[in-house]
Amino acid sequence: MRKNERIGVRLPAEMKRTLTRIASKEGRSLAQVCEIFLKGGIASYRKEGPKYLQRFLTRQKNEDSRQ
């Protein structure tokens, strides 16, 4: 697949540090790791539909309320 598009994403610093650690551990670039996670998320969304996103949004809301 030809890669000819870019996106910019703002995210928490801790998430970037985690992604960077994963990339280092796997011997891959940060961009490759992000692409892999995005492909996995897209595949799961295609299977589950909106329930896939809702699961993460509910989890995030619960974690935020505990802090």
C-alpha positions as CSV (number, residue, x, y, z in Angstrom):
1,M,0.0,0.0,0.0
2,R,1.4,3.4,-1.0
3,K,1.8,5.8,1.9
4,N,0.9,9.3,0.6
5,E,-1.1,10.9,3.3
6,R,-0.2,12.4,6.7
7,I,-2.3,13.1,9.8
8,G,-1.3,15.1,12.9
9,V,-2.6,14.0,16.3
10,R,-2.3,15.6,19.7
11,L,-2.1,13.2,22.5
12,P,-1.0,13.1,26.2
13,A,2.8,13.1,26.7
14,E,2.6,9.8,28.6
15,M,0.9,8.1,25.7
16,K,3.7,9.2,23.4
17,R,6.3,8.0,25.8
18,T,4.6,4.6,25.9
19,L,4.4,4.4,22.2
20,T,8.0,5.3,21.9
21,R,9.0,2.6,24.4
22,I,7.0,0.0,22.5
23,A,8.6,1.1,19.2
24,S,12.1,0.8,20.7
25,K,11.3,-2.6,22.3
26,E,10.0,-3.8,18.9
27,G,12.8,-2.3,16.9
28,R,10.4,-0.2,14.9
29,S,9.8,3.4,14.3
30,L,7.1,5.4,16.2
31,A,5.2,5.8,12.9
32,Q,5.2,2.0,12.2
33,V,3.9,1.3,15.7
34,C,1.1,3.9,15.4
35,E,0.2,2.5,12.0
36,I,0.0,-1.1,13.4
37,F,-2.2,0.0,16.3
38,L,-4.5,2.0,13.9
39,K,-4.8,-1.0,11.6
40,G,-5.7,-3.2,14.5
41,G,-8.3,-0.7,15.8
42,I,-9.8,-0.4,12.3
43,A,-10.1,-4.1,12.0
44,S,-11.8,-4.4,15.4
45,Y,-14.1,-1.5,14.6
46,R,-15.2,-3.2,11.4
47,K,-16.0,-6.3,13.5
48,E,-17.8,-4.7,16.4
49,G,-18.9,-1.3,15.1
50,P,-19.6,1.5,17.5
51,K,-19.4,-0.9,20.5
52,Y,-15.7,-1.0,20.0
53,L,-15.3,2.8,20.5
54,Q,-17.9,2.8,23.3
55,R,-15.9,0.3,25.3
56,F,-12.8,2.5,25.3
57,L,-14.8,5.7,26.0
58,T,-16.5,4.1,29.0
59,R,-13.2,2.8,30.3
60,Q,-11.6,6.2,29.9
61,K,-14.6,7.9,31.7
62,N,-14.3,5.5,34.6
63,E,-10.6,6.1,34.9
64,D,-11.1,9.8,34.9
65,S,-13.7,9.7,37.6
66,R,-11.4,7.7,39.9
67,Q,-8.7,10.4,39.8
